[in-house]
Amino acid sequence: MPQAYCMKCRKKVEIKDAKQTTLKNKRPAVQGVCSTCGTKVFRIGKS
């Protein structure tokens, strides 16, 4: 499972419903929802 830093929980959390995306500059990223509080989380780079 990919992990990202949640700004609301202030800790690294598992990404729920993770989706691979590509930024405008062609870099890979992962976007999803915090498994604890449900806030959107985002991580740049492959995971």
DSSP file (Angstrom, degrees, kcal/mol; ACC not computed):
  #  RESIDUE AA STRUCTURE BP1 BP2  ACC     N-H-->O    O-->H-N    N-H-->O    O-->H-N    TCO  KAPPA ALPHA  PHI   PSI    X-CA   Y-CA   Z-CA
    1    1 A M              0   0    0      0, 0.0     2,-0.1     0, 0.0    15,-0.1   0.000 360.0 360.0 360.0 132.8    0.0    0.0    0.0
    2    2 A P        -     0   0    0      0, 0.0    13,-2.5     0, 0.0     2,-0.3  -0.418 360.0-148.6 -71.5 152.2    1.3    3.5   -0.9
    3    3 A Q  E     +A   14   0A   0     11,-0.2     2,-0.3    -2,-0.1    11,-0.2  -0.894  16.9 176.5-121.8 152.9    1.7    6.0    2.0
    4    4 A A  E     -A   13   0A   0      9,-2.3     9,-3.0    -2,-0.3     2,-0.5  -0.958  37.1 -97.8-146.9 163.0    1.4    9.8    2.1
    5    5 A Y  E     -A   12   0A   0     37,-0.3     2,-0.5    -2,-0.3    37,-0.4  -0.747  32.9-147.0 -87.2 124.7    1.6   12.5    4.7
    6    6 A C  E  >> -A   11   0A   0      5,-2.6     4,-1.6    -2,-0.5     5,-0.9  -0.817   3.4-157.3 -92.7 125.1   -1.8   13.6    5.9
    7    7 A M  T  45S+     0   0    0     -2,-0.5    -1,-0.1     2,-0.2    34,-0.1   0.786  92.9  48.1 -71.9 -28.2   -1.9   17.3    6.8
    8    8 A K  T  45S+     0   0    0      1,-0.1    -1,-0.2     3,-0.1    -2,-0.0   0.914 119.7  35.3 -79.6 -44.4   -4.9   16.9    9.1
    9    9 A C  T  45S-     0   0    0      2,-0.2    -2,-0.2     0, 0.0    -1,-0.1   0.709  98.5-138.8 -79.6 -21.3   -3.6   13.8   11.0
   10   10 A R  T  <5 +     0   0    0     -4,-1.6     2,-0.3     1,-0.2    -3,-0.2   0.887  68.9  83.1  59.7  43.9    0.0   15.1   10.9
   11   11 A K  E   <S-A    6   0A   0     -5,-0.9    -5,-2.6    -7,-0.1     2,-0.3  -0.973  89.3 -82.4-159.8 167.5    1.4   11.7   10.2
   12   12 A K  E     +A    5   0A   0     -2,-0.3     2,-0.3    -7,-0.2    -7,-0.2  -0.620  52.8 178.2 -76.6 133.8    2.1    9.2    7.4
   13   13 A V  E     -A    4   0A   0     -9,-3.0    -9,-2.3    -2,-0.3     2,-0.2  -0.895  34.3 -94.1-133.5 161.6   -1.0    7.2    6.5
   14   14 A E  E     -A    3   0A   0     -2,-0.3    21,-1.4   -11,-0.2     2,-0.6  -0.527  41.6-121.3 -71.5 142.2   -2.0    4.5    4.1
   15   15 A I  E     -B   34   0B   0    -13,-2.5     3,-0.5    -2,-0.2     2,-0.3  -0.791  24.5-156.0 -89.7 122.9   -3.6    5.9    0.9
   16   16 A K  E    S+B   33   0B   0     17,-3.3    17,-2.5    -2,-0.6    22,-0.0  -0.777  76.6  11.5 -96.3 143.4   -7.1    4.5    0.4
   17   17 A D  E    S-     0   0B   0     -2,-0.3    -1,-0.2    15,-0.2     2,-0.1   0.903  89.3-165.7  56.4  45.9   -8.6    4.4   -3.2
   18   18 A A  E     -     0   0B   0     -3,-0.5     2,-0.4    14,-0.1    14,-0.2  -0.374   8.6-170.7 -67.4 136.6   -5.1    5.3   -4.6
   19   19 A K  E     -B   31   0B   0     12,-2.5    12,-2.4    -2,-0.1     2,-0.4  -0.996  21.5-127.0-130.3 133.8   -5.1    6.4   -8.3
   20   20 A Q  E     +B   30   0B   0     -2,-0.4     2,-0.3    10,-0.2    10,-0.2  -0.642  37.1 172.7 -77.0 132.5   -2.0    6.9  -10.4
   21   21 A T  E     -B   29   0B   0      8,-2.8     8,-2.3    -2,-0.4     2,-0.4  -0.866  26.2-133.0-132.9 168.3   -1.9   10.3  -12.1
   22   22 A T  E     -B   28   0B   0     -2,-0.3     2,-0.0     6,-0.2    -2,-0.0  -0.994  19.4-136.5-126.3 131.8    0.6   12.3  -14.1
   23   23 A L    >   -     0   0    0      4,-2.8     3,-1.9    -2,-0.4     6,-0.0  -0.233  34.0 -97.4 -78.1 172.3    1.4   16.0  -13.4
   24   24 A K  T 3  S+     0   0    0      1,-0.3    -1,-0.1     2,-0.1    -2,-0.0   0.829 125.5  55.2 -60.1 -32.4    1.8   18.6  -16.1
   25   25 A N  T 3  S-     0   0    0      2,-0.1    -1,-0.3     1,-0.0    -2,-0.1   0.183 122.6-106.0 -89.5  19.0    5.6   18.2  -16.1
   26   26 A K  S <  S+     0   0    0     -3,-1.9    -2,-0.1     1,-0.2    -1,-0.0   0.583  73.6 141.6  72.2  14.4    5.1   14.4  -16.8
   27   27 A R        -     0   0    0      1,-0.1    -4,-2.8    18,-0.0    -1,-0.2  -0.666  52.5-117.2 -85.2 142.2    6.1   13.3  -13.3
   28   28 A P  E     +B   22   0B   0      0, 0.0    17,-2.9     0, 0.0     2,-0.3  -0.443  37.8 174.3 -76.1 152.6    4.1   10.4  -11.8
   29   29 A A  E     -BC  21  44B   0     -8,-2.3    -8,-2.8    15,-0.3     2,-0.4  -0.971  25.4-134.2-151.6 162.6    2.0   10.9   -8.7
   30   30 A V  E     -BC  20  43B   0     13,-3.2    13,-2.8    -2,-0.3     2,-0.4  -0.988  21.2-173.5-124.5 132.5   -0.5    9.0   -6.5
   31   31 A Q  E     +BC  19  42B   0    -12,-2.4   -12,-2.5    -2,-0.4     2,-0.2  -0.956  23.7 113.3-127.0 143.0   -3.7   10.6   -5.3
   32   32 A G  E     - C   0  41B   0      9,-2.3     9,-2.0    -2,-0.4     2,-0.4  -0.864  55.5 -63.3-173.4-152.2   -6.2    9.2   -2.8
   33   33 A V  E     -BC  16  40B   0    -17,-2.5   -17,-3.3     7,-0.3     7,-0.2  -0.945  46.0-105.1-127.0 142.2   -7.9    9.5    0.6
   34   34 A C  E  >  -B   15   0B   0      5,-3.0     4,-1.0    -2,-0.4   -19,-0.2  -0.456  22.8-142.9 -64.9 133.2   -6.5    9.2    4.1
   35   35 A S  T  4 S+     0   0    0    -21,-1.4    -1,-0.1    -2,-0.2   -20,-0.1   0.682  95.9  43.6 -73.2 -16.5   -7.5    5.9    5.6
   36   36 A T  T  4 S+     0   0    0    -22,-0.2    -1,-0.1     3,-0.1    -2,-0.0   0.915 131.6   8.7 -92.0 -54.0   -8.0    7.5    9.1
   37   37 A C  T  4 S-     0   0    0      2,-0.1    -2,-0.1     0, 0.0    -4,-0.0   0.596  90.9-118.1-111.8 -13.6   -9.8   10.8    8.6
   38   38 A G     <  +     0   0    0     -4,-1.0     2,-0.1     1,-0.3    -3,-0.1   0.545  61.5 144.1  89.5   6.7  -11.0   10.8    4.9
   39   39 A T        -     0   0    0      1,-0.1    -5,-3.0    -6,-0.1    -1,-0.3  -0.472  59.4 -97.4 -76.3 150.6   -9.0   13.9    3.8
   40   40 A K  E     -C   33   0B   0     -7,-0.2     2,-0.3    -2,-0.1    -7,-0.3  -0.478  44.2-169.7 -66.6 136.0   -7.5   14.0    0.3
   41   41 A V  E     -C   32   0B   0     -9,-2.0    -9,-2.3    -2,-0.2     2,-0.3  -0.927   5.1-167.3-127.6 156.0   -3.8   13.0    0.3
   42   42 A F  E     -C   31   0B   0    -37,-0.4     2,-0.4    -2,-0.3   -37,-0.3  -1.000   5.6-172.7-146.5 136.9   -1.3   13.3   -2.5
   43   43 A R  E     -C   30   0B   0    -13,-2.8   -13,-3.2    -2,-0.3     2,-0.4  -0.990  17.8-140.0-136.7 129.0    2.2   11.9   -3.1
   44   44 A I  E     +C   29   0B   0     -2,-0.4   -15,-0.3   -15,-0.2     2,-0.1  -0.698  68.5  40.6 -85.6 135.2    4.6   12.8   -6.0
   45   45 A G  S    S-     0   0    0    -17,-2.9     2,-0.1    -2,-0.4    -2,-0.1  -0.218  98.1 -57.1 110.4 158.5    6.5    9.8   -7.4
   46   46 A K              0   0    0      1,-0.1   -16,-0.1    -2,-0.1    -2,-0.0  -0.425 360.0 360.0 -70.2 143.8    5.7    6.2   -8.2
   47   47 A S              0   0    0    -18,-0.1    -1,-0.1    -2,-0.1    -3,-0.0   0.274 360.0 360.0-148.5 360.0    4.3    4.1   -5.4
